[in-house]
Every structure is written in C-alpha cells, then in structure tokens.
Amino acid sequence: MAANETVKIPQADVLWDVVRVAEAVSRGIDTTEAIGAYIGAKGPRQGLYYTQAARILGLVGDGVEPGTIALTVYGRAFVSYDIESQRQAMRRLLRQREPTSTVITALRVTGELDLDGVARALQGIAPLADSTAHRRAQTIIRWLMHAGIATWQDGRLCYVPSSAPTGGFLRSQ
C-alpha cells in the first residue's frame, strides 16, 4: 500500500460537519477553504479534512474546475433527504463504505473493540503509524457513536444492533 492510502481513513471528528460539507456544496460552496468556513469557522486544513471525509463517504468528488468540489449523484440525493432519511442513509453509508465497514464487521463478530482493536482494524486498511492509527480510531469511534451504531462502555466500543434506536448525530453533535 502506498502512503497516500492513508487518505482513506478520515480525520474529521464531527460526523454532522461531514454531512454539512454536502450541504455547503449544494449551496455553491466548492473549495475546501470555503467549506471549512461554512461548517463552523474551521480553517483551510479542517476544510480539507472534512471534505476528504465526505469523499470517503461518497457524498462529494472533484468539481469541473481544478481545486473545486462537486456533489456526487448520491450526494445530490442525500442533500434532498429530510433529517430522518439522512440519518438512515448515513447509517447505511457507514455500514457499506471503508473504513467504517471493516470496524463494524469486527464489532459484529466480537461484540466489542477497545481503542487498540479499532486502530489495528484501520492499520489493516492503510499503512498508519500507531499514533496516527489511534487518533483516527477515535474519529471512527465518534462517527459510529454519533450514528447510533455503537456505544462506548468501560473502555470498549460496543456494537448496537440495527433494531436499536438510531443515534441523534444530526445537528446535535
């Protein structure tokens, strides 16, 4: 795996702000700098991280002009959904897309993972140094908790079956 494989592992901690990237692009905001400002006075670097996370989830891609961002076909549909439909769609995306699908699969098999277990799962996807893997594992943990797919109990991430109520990640995080 090449070092650029690490971009497959998000560094944007707030899942709702990742969703807001698609919202921003739907409103004509199409650069990472402007997206960073739109989603909450985040700087250009954070705008880049959140845009990359939205790419990972398949909500945005490259725009027509160099350096611009555009909604994907799925992203255009996603921004048209009501809040509950967005919540359901996000849970589906997290289950289907890497790197969260690998972590969710491990959770379903084991029932729980500690921070080291989540970090190891991420290192199986991309060549991350241990410290980086642990930081990004915290991001994945936050996403899964915000989406109601997992909870954090006694130092472990625990899987929440799909029949359980969804988390309130939209606009509440």
C-alpha positions, 0 to 999 in steps of 0.5 A, a space after each residue: 500500500 502506498 502512503 497516500 492510502 492513508 487518505 482513506 481513513 478520515 480525520 474529521 471528528 464531527 460526523 454532522 460537519 461531514 454531512 454539512 460539507 454536502 450541504 455547503 456544496 449544494 449551496 455553491 460552496 466548492 473549495 475546501 477553504 470555503 467549506 471549512 468556513 461554512 461548517 463552523 469557522 474551521 480553517 483551510 486544513 479542517 476544510 480539507 479534512 472534512 471534505 476528504 471525509 465526505 469523499 470517503 463517504 461518497 457524498 462529494 468528488 472533484 468539481 469541473 474546475 481544478 481545486 473545486 468540489 462537486 456533489 456526487 449523484 448520491 450526494 445530490 440525493 442525500 442533500 434532498 433527504 429530510 433529517 430522518 432519511 439522512 440519518 438512515 442513509 448515513 447509517 447505511 453509508 457507514 455500514 457499506 463504505 471503508 473504513 467504517 465497514 471493516 470496524 463494524 464487521 469486527 464489532 459484529 463478530 466480537 461484540 466489542 473493540 477497545 481503542 487498540 482493536 479499532 486502530 489495528 482494524 484501520 492499520 489493516 486498511 492503510 499503512 498508519 503509524 500507531 499514533 496516527 492509527 489511534 487518533 483516527 480510531 477515535 474519529 471512527 469511534 465518534 462517527 459510529 457513536 454519533 450514528 447510533 451504531 455503537 456505544 462506548 462502555 468501560 473502555 470498549 466500543 460496543 456494537 448496537 444492533 440495527 433494531 436499536 434506536 438510531 443515534 441523534 448525530 444530526 445537528 446535535 453533535 
